Amino acid sequence: MKIQINHIGKMEGHADFVAEILKGDVQSAKLITTEGARLIEGILIGRHFKEAPIITSRICGICPVVHKLSSIKAIENAFEIRPSQQTVKLRKLINLAQIIHSHALHLFFLSLPDFFNIENDLNFVKKYPKETQCAINTRQWALKIIEVVGGRAVHPIACEVGGFKVLPEKNELKNLADQYEVVLKNALGLANFVISIKYPKFSRPTTFVSLTNSKEYALYDGDIKIFPSASQSRIIKAEKYTQNIKEIEEPYRAAKSATLDGEPFMVGALARINNNWQQLNPLAKGLLKGMNWQLPQYNTFENITAQAIEIIHCLEEAKKILRDLLSDSSSLRMGRLGGGKSKEDARLSLNLIAGANPLSCETVGVDAIEAPRGTLYHHYKIDKNGYLTNCNIITPTVSYLKNLEQDVLAYIPNVMKLNPKKRAIKIRALIRAYDPCIACATH
Amino acid sequence: MTKRKNIKPKIAIIGLTSCEGCQFVMLDQGRRFLDWLAKVQLEEFRLVEDEPILAEHYDICFVEGNPVTKANIKLLKEMRCRSDKLVVVGNCAALGGVWELKNYASKTRAIKAVYKKLKVANPDIKEVDNFVKVDYVIPGCPIDGDEFIELANQLLKKGSFRIPQNPVCYECQSRGYQCLLQQEEICLGPITLGGCKAVCLKSKQACWGCRGLFDGAQVENFMNYLLKHFSREQVYRIMEVFGARDTILKRLEEMQGKKNRKFGKSKVNKIDNKIKKLK
């Protein structure tokens, strides 16, 4: 027997699902991506480093900010340069906004209708106008942050290697900060709605992987924390990711998938909360405590709840950064490298703007950042003139694709008794709970 | 009420291979987009619905992305047959998108860098109008949200639209942004179709031509200017990123062709040599 679901809608990119069942046993579960390969890693070879963040942000229309930031950070790591504190704050701010708007879109418009037996979002929107407004208001605020800091919401422009081409006006940041309380109220409305939903019972122990950082709930940077179900968690350096994480090609899809020491693993909101929940901001932590979960949470449907909690965490964090940026009454300063004080820093900045590789020799840079869907890696080799000679990008969806298939494999017996239509709805709901981005996965 | 519903135009929004950013620009319009949707009968938009069942007929079909796979091409042709008007949305559909870069380098090298064993479709990237007739273009990488809402409304009201044929410079100057050409950067603003509010220039990013040429762009004069100040390789690299290089050179050839007829033979040879050099 075969379960086949063609053209899974309401997610980023195109995919079908097929499971084979023999005498009641599920033999295989495959997510077959049907997205065309754009060969982004291939086309980057021979391009100049200044083009890389612009090209790679086009990997994904919903999470362009993280691709751009990761690309920039990988190049900065290759060149051994450090951006200013102010630059890092502004980058963190748009990364938070990226997670808020991506999660809000996924939760409300892509995933939630599955649990109300509503197939068309527009009907869902009509039925829950108040909650729709909460989701839209939360998203619009986050989009506005990216527009103000990055110059545009989809495919931001202002961020570049070394810093920002232009800086936001203080009064624009102040307007955003002034709207915070109202937006928080909207976001809590959305989060409480998400939390009130009863998700299907399901549990399958797996390994959770995310960044971790002693200073904060890791999103912008950190080391890699690996939290297996059967043993103690451990931490590895981000730049050493290739020692454990391997990409594989499978004959049935253009998207690659990844394993950690040969096994499937989980990344994304649920992995981050399981790994680093102690560092959540107070309101977010309060929501989590209210759930009375026994951690680690192994029900992947709860990835949806985890995203709702993260929206609140990111809002609280964004508020802190806004307050910090606004605490000083002078306007923002063009973020120069180092501290921008020495002649050496000034020379470095000018060279970078001119497009020179400051090391004047072949160099390699790796970056890991938390994208909305999980850890994202950009890895470049750059020649002495600043042109890319090799490139590897591992997206969150690539990372969790095997885990998703294992989950569906384990979940199918729970829904075997349902009629094919209802069964398909349940399976799609689990797949969508992961928030897969097939465009990112195929790149 | 039912009668009114029947006269709403039937709309499809489909995505081929792309980042889907232009579809998200539509969604990002929030309430404004929902208001626009209320005026139409949305028959196909997979970001909001499962189970695509193609309707027999659409009044307007919006196509985002580039036809890379066989399934992309099949869907595109199918939608063209069923739609009165086909509107391409965004740089990938209109100009090829950033993945067209492989056309200018080596597509074999590109695929070898990504896959060791797997065989995947790796065609030359071609704009949508190479496959089907295109009625309208909403340009940009990504499209501009305000412009989309404006043009989409015009389509409903008048059944057509025309983007004012002005260069990006027009908006750049009127907004008082710094001219990057004068700062010795390659900026394609003088020949690129405006309507984007010069959003890149606002962030001090030079225009790389993602919206394509406007009618009446002085391509030849501008190329001469650029080649006086920059190497051909530098100029081409910039034109390649958003797939504009082939379109710009084609327009240049057309313009030169027209001139040949006007000025007689001695001029023809000169211009021919110039084109050869450019290539």
Interface residues (C-beta under 8 A of the other chain):
Chain A: H7 I8 G9 K10 E12 G13 H14 T34 E35 G36 A37 R38 L39 I40 E41 G42 I43 I45 G46 R47 H48 E51 I54 I55 R58 I59 C60 G61 I62 P64 L105 F109 L110 E119 N120 D121 L122 V125 I136 R139 Q140 L143 G150 G151 R152 A153 V154 H155 I157 A158 K165 V166 E249 E250 P251 A254 N390 C391 R428 A439
Chain B: G15 L16 T17 S18 C19 E20 G21 C22 Q23 F24 V25 L27 D28 G30 R31 L34 L37 L42 R46 L47 V48 E49 D50 E51 P52 N66 P67 V68 T69 A71 N72 G97 V98 W99 L101 K102 A105 K107 R109 A110 I111 K112 A113 V114 Y115 K116 K117 L118 V120 A121 N122 C141 P142 V199 C200 K202 S203 K204 Q205 R237 V241
